């Protein structure tokens, strides 16, 4: 493999970007949990996870190289995020599979080679990959929306303010009035989440916890037809397959704080 400033030969991959595929951190656009994300790439859900190296060959063909050296890929991503150069060149011994195509859109291209295209001869170790269709609302776009809220929490929270639309049984609105009828979709999500905590733990990665300011944690959870993003010290937002483009704020009420705390205890966290 080579960085994008090196001359490629027939066996060289111009590295454009890289992603982690672990129980605690994976492109959620690929699935509701870590095993599902792995399955979408034709991979077995190895407990330690993988690194995904996306690049082009000397003809411009798109390739995704799966490696088991997660630490190396993590260091590369951290360096790039800090604006530092890093030559990501995994050893051939760490390569698990070479998959034709990319599972996600990549904005950059390798200089000096033809435009990105699917390899004419797959010759890979798994299915031809392509980004999920996000032009229409569906599970992939719903999960991407939840990811965006987590990244831009302060902006979304400011937009909502104290006007939480969907409150829970027993909760009163800011002006002291009785709440409206609970939202059926939100209630279904809360029921599923209680099931994760009280009945049966979900697959790895279905509930994930990451850092948030002021000692709080940011939670991301998914289930059949829904996604949730929440801060343990604040409210939650729910997105549903059944309600395209809608973001449903959920007030804390008497139920949510304890539920979020229980979910955080069972969630997987980045190492």
DOVOPA-387340 format. One record per residue (C-alpha): residue number from 1; chain; residue in three letters; x, y, z. Coordinates in pm, whole numbers. Each point is the difference from the previous one (the first is absolute). Layout:
# DOVOPA-387340
    nr   kette   rest       px       py       pz
   NUM       A    ALA        X        Y        Z
...
END
This chain:
# DOVOPA-387340
    nr   kette   rest       px       py       pz
     1       A    UNK        0        0        0
     2       A    UNK      106      358      -45
     3       A    UNK      -99      349       99
     4       A    UNK     -154      226     -259
     5       A    UNK      332      170      -74
     6       A    UNK      177     -313     -115
     7       A    UNK       22     -148     -348
     8       A    UNK     -227     -301      -37
     9       A    UNK       79     -322     -178
    10       A    UNK     -243     -279      -82
    11       A    UNK       -3     -129      359
    12       A    UNK      -19      335      178
    13       A    UNK     -304      148      167
    14       A    UNK      -25      376       32
    15       A    UNK     -138       42      353
    16       A    UNK     -272      265       15
    17       A    UNK     -154      -52      342
    18       A    UNK      -50     -260      269
    19       A    UNK     -272      -99      245
    20       A    UNK      -28     -208      312
    21       A    UNK     -234     -298        9
    22       A    UNK      -20     -105      366
    23       A    UNK     -287      -69      242
    24       A    UNK       42      348      150
    25       A    UNK       61      197     -319
    26       A    UNK     -121      -90     -347
    27       A    UNK     -172      177     -290
    28       A    UNK     -357      -33      125
    29       A    UNK     -125       56     -354
    30       A    UNK      100     -365      -55
    31       A    UNK     -228     -149      265
    32       A    UNK     -176       32      335
    33       A    UNK      283     -181      181
    34       A    UNK      352     -130      -44
    35       A    UNK      -91     -350     -128
    36       A    UNK     -241      153     -253
    37       A    UNK      264      245     -119
    38       A    UNK      248     -284      -45
    39       A    UNK     -257     -212     -183
    40       A    UNK      -60      282     -249
    41       A    UNK      367      -34      -98
    42       A    UNK       -1     -379        1
    43       A    UNK      214      -17      316
    44       A    UNK      -26     -209      314
    45       A    UNK      -35      226      308
    46       A    UNK      351      -43      142
    47       A    UNK      -14      118      363
    48       A    UNK      304      229      -26
    49       A    UNK     -134      167     -312
    50       A    UNK      154      110     -327
    51       A    UNK      140      299     -179
    52       A    UNK     -141       95     -339
    53       A    UNK      244      161     -242
    54       A    UNK     -169      161     -300
    55       A    UNK      198       88     -309
    56       A    UNK       54      -31     -374
    57       A    UNK      227     -225     -201
    58       A    UNK      219      122     -284
    59       A    UNK     -292      -21     -244
    60       A    UNK     -229      205      228
    61       A    UNK     -196     -301      123
    62       A    UNK     -165       33      340
    63       A    UNK      114     -247      265
    64       A    UNK      -65      -53      370
    65       A    UNK      280     -187      175
    66       A    UNK      -95     -157      333
    67       A    UNK      283      -34      252
    68       A    UNK       13     -139      352
    69       A    UNK      255      256      124
    70       A    UNK     -260      224      163
    71       A    UNK      257      200      196
    72       A    UNK      188      103     -314
    73       A    UNK     -317      126     -167
    74       A    UNK     -108      178      319
    75       A    UNK      334      185       18
    76       A    UNK      -29      103     -365
    77       A    UNK     -353      135       47
    78       A    UNK      100      191      315
    79       A    UNK      299      151     -180
    80       A    UNK     -208      110     -298
    81       A    UNK     -264      149      230
    82       A    UNK      276      212      157
    83       A    UNK      116      119     -341
    84       A    UNK      316     -210        8
    85       A    UNK      137     -210     -283
    86       A    UNK        5     -376       51
    87       A    UNK      101     -264     -252
    88       A    UNK     -249     -279       56
    89       A    UNK      167     -310     -144
    90       A    UNK     -126     -316      173
    91       A    UNK      210     -311      -34
    92       A    UNK     -124     -267     -239
    93       A    UNK      -13     -232      302
    94       A    UNK     -279      208      150
    95       A    UNK     -224       -6     -308
    96       A    UNK     -319     -196       58
    97       A    UNK     -178       73     -328
    98       A    UNK       11      226     -304
    99       A    UNK     -353       97     -100
   100       A    UNK      -84      171     -331
   101       A    UNK     -179      330       40
   102       A    UNK      -55      232      296
   103       A    UNK     -271      -40      265
   104       A    UNK      -23      380       42
   105       A    UNK       37      308     -215
   106       A    UNK      356      139      -11
   107       A    UNK       41      364      -97
   108       A    UNK      373       -7      -78
   109       A    UNK      169     -168     -296
   110       A    UNK      353     -120      -62
   111       A    UNK      208      235     -218
   112       A    UNK      149     -128     -321
   113       A    UNK     -234     -296      -50
   114       A    UNK     -332      -32     -186
   115       A    UNK     -323      109      170
   116       A    UNK     -143     -240      260
   117       A    UNK     -198     -287     -149
   118       A    UNK      -93     -355       83
   119       A    UNK      277     -244      -93
   120       A    UNK      -71     -169     -332
   121       A    UNK      114     -333      143
   122       A    UNK     -108      -27      363
   123       A    UNK      266     -257       88
   124       A    UNK      -74       69      365
   125       A    UNK      -81     -198      312
   126       A    UNK     -363       99       40
   127       A    UNK     -300      184     -143
   128       A    UNK       29      312     -213
   129       A    UNK      -62      290      237
   130       A    UNK     -194      318      -67
   131       A    UNK     -126      282      224
   132       A    UNK     -354      -45      134
   133       A    UNK     -273      189     -182
   134       A    UNK      -66      306      214
   135       A    UNK     -209      193     -253
   136       A    UNK     -314     -140      158
   137       A    UNK      -72      -37      369
   138       A    UNK       80     -341      144
   139       A    UNK      208     -175      266
   140       A    UNK      335      128     -132
   141       A    UNK     -111      362      -17
   142       A    UNK     -172      -28      338
   143       A    UNK      323     -119      164
   144       A    UNK      201      269     -180
   145       A    UNK     -243      258      135
   146       A    UNK       51     -123      355
   147       A    UNK      378       14      -47
   148       A    UNK      -27      360     -117
   149       A    UNK     -203       98      306
   150       A    UNK      264     -156      224
   151       A    UNK      272      199     -177
   152       A    UNK     -199      324        9
   153       A    UNK     -174      -50      334
   154       A    UNK       32      361      119
   155       A    UNK     -163      134     -316
   156       A    UNK     -290     -242       11
   157       A    UNK      -49       49      373
   158       A    UNK      -11      377      -39
   159       A    UNK     -264      -29     -270
   160       A    UNK     -223     -201      231
   161       A    UNK       57      208      312
   162       A    UNK     -263      -77      262
   163       A    UNK     -265      -81     -256
   164       A    UNK       29     -376       16
   165       A    UNK     -275     -128     -223
   166       A    UNK      -35     -357      115
   167       A    UNK      -17      -52      373
   168       A    UNK      -56     -315      196
   169       A    UNK     -285     -117      222
   170       A    UNK        9      184      331
   171       A    UNK      204      291     -136
   172       A    UNK     -133      354      -22
   173       A    UNK       94      259     -255
   174       A    UNK      196      314       91
   175       A    UNK     -320      198       58
   176       A    UNK     -133     -264      239
   177       A    UNK     -266     -138     -232
   178       A    UNK      -76     -366      -40
   179       A    UNK      194     -149     -290
   180       A    UNK     -161     -103     -323
   181       A    UNK      -55     -362      -86
   182       A    UNK      336     -184       -7
   183       A    UNK      141      -58     -346
   184       A    UNK      -50     -366      -93
   185       A    UNK      328      -28     -186
   186       A    UNK      197      152      288
   187       A    UNK     -171     -231      248
   188       A    UNK       97     -299     -216
   189       A    UNK      362      115        3
   190       A    UNK       -1       39      378
   191       A    UNK     -153     -346       34
   192       A    UNK      271     -152     -220
   193       A    UNK      270      176      202
   194       A    UNK     -142     -131      325
   195       A    UNK       14     -344     -162
   196       A    UNK      371       48      -69
   197       A    UNK       59       73      368
   198       A    UNK     -246     -231      172
   199       A    UNK      -63     -295     -232
   200       A    UNK      278      -80     -245
   201       A    UNK      317      188      -86
   202       A    UNK        8      104     -367
   203       A    UNK      278      -88     -246
   204       A    UNK      333      181       52
   205       A    UNK       -6      358     -118
   206       A    UNK     -377       39       19
   207       A    UNK       59      239      294
   208       A    UNK      314      214        0
   209       A    UNK      131      259      245
   210       A    UNK      250      277      -68
   211       A    UNK      137      310      170
   212       A    UNK     -214      308       57
   213       A    UNK       81      325      183
   214       A    UNK      -57       60      372
   215       A    UNK       49     -362       96
   216       A    UNK     -296     -125     -201
   217       A    UNK       -4     -273     -264
   218       A    UNK     -142        3     -351
   219       A    UNK     -210     -306      -76
   220       A    UNK      -85     -144     -342
   221       A    UNK     -243     -286      -21
   222       A    UNK     -181     -167     -287
   223       A    UNK     -271     -256      -47
   224       A    UNK     -243     -127     -261
   225       A    UNK     -121      314     -174
   226       A    UNK      137      256      245
   227       A    UNK      308      187      123
   228       A    UNK       59      193      321
   229       A    UNK      262      252      101
   230       A    UNK        9      137      354
   231       A    UNK      217      161      262
   232       A    UNK      -11     -165      340
   233       A    UNK      -57      339      166
   234       A    UNK     -257      128     -247
   235       A    UNK     -276      -99     -241
   236       A    UNK       -8     -245     -290
   237       A    UNK      -80       21     -370
   238       A    UNK     -174     -282     -188
   239       A    UNK       -9      -63     -375
   240       A    UNK     -238     -253     -156
   241       A    UNK      -14     -175     -335
   242       A    UNK     -374       64        4
   243       A    UNK       38      378       24
   244       A    UNK      239      118     -274
   245       A    UNK      220      291       97
   246       A    UNK     -166       54      337
   247       A    UNK      208       49      316
   248       A    UNK     -202      -64      315
   249       A    UNK      131      158      323
   250       A    UNK      -79     -202      313
   251       A    UNK      -17      170      340
   252       A    UNK      175     -149      300
   253       A    UNK     -308      -52      213
   254       A    UNK       12     -259      279
   255       A    UNK      110     -286     -226
   256       A    UNK      276      116     -233
   257       A    UNK      283       79      248
   258       A    UNK        6     -350      149
   259       A    UNK      -35     -162     -341
   260       A    UNK      291      199     -142
   261       A    UNK      216      -85      301
   262       A    UNK      -75     -372      -41
   263       A    UNK       73       14     -371
   264       A    UNK      329      177       62
   265       A    UNK      108     -276      239
   266       A    UNK      -59     -270     -262
   267       A    UNK      126      197     -301
   268       A    UNK      328      -70     -177
   269       A    UNK      253      283       12
   270       A    UNK      300       92     -213
   271       A    UNK      321     -134      153
END
